[in-house]
Amino acid sequence: MRFRLEDQEFEPVIAEEEVFVSPSTGARLRRLSIEFFTTDELNRRRVGRYRTGTLLTALDGQPSSSWRKIGVSSSRNDGTARWTHSWEIEEVEMVMPSTLVVGSLSLKPERYAESWIDEKLDLRCFVSVTAAENAELIRIIADGRPVVVSRGGLSGGDREMVFLSPVWSENNGAFQWVLHLEDKDEEASRPSAGALEMSVRHHAVPYLMSVVDELTALLVTKGLLSGPEVDALKERAIQAAPNRAVRMQRVEKVERFWDGQPE
């Protein structure tokens, strides 16, 4: 098999091959252990910079298939300028749910990627939402608790997931998000000595936001606040919420946060 990695093409030695079943669709995919070689310092260092999640393209089939670097990699030298690099890679299945239901919201992803570690799902998506959906999404994330997620058309059923560092932007009334979620850690759901404290903290956020809503409405009626100032004040209240396990980030251009995540 011949692969392309960025602007380089190479044909590795396939040391091992196995077939696994996609948790997303049930399709049969391949996982390979490969070895390839470099003979100059520049390419050796370049190979050393590639991390788990790096994407490769297999050029043999029509259409070409995508592969992802996984697992442990190593490099060894035989005393000459030649280095042997050992990687584990697996075939990437391009999936797109018909809808992504996150709590009370039904979203239509424009871009989507998911990966599995054993039975734990990790997903990212790029979505555009209305102003009302944007407000609801902020509320769901600020609540801090796991949210039920359903991936229309994909295997796995409804899952309790948690948000990881969501980012969003607004431009002329258009709201866009890059969402990153992973399956809830079962260990974290077990009762602990701090369970009562966490319950109080979870309920503090909706109460805090109801107070902020009443306060901003009063200030608007008195002409002391305008629309943009209300939005800014609510966002600051959310970021300062006492149970803030997830920090939302508002950015100028959300696209770069999608492009900048290789996995």
Secondary structure, 3 states (H helix, E strand, C coil): CCEEECCEEECCEEEEEEEEECCCCCCEEEEEEEEEEECCHHHHHHHHCCCCCCEEEECCCCCCEEEEEEEEEEEEECCCCCEEEEEEEEECCCCCCCCEEECCEEECCCEEEEEEECCEEEEEEEEEECHHHHHHHHHHHHHCCCEEEEECCCCCCCEEEEECCCEEEEECCEEEEEEEEEECCHHHHCCCCCHHHHHHHHHHHHHHHHHHHHHHHHHHHCCCCCHHHHHHHHHHHHHCCCCCCCCCEECCCCHHHHHCCCC
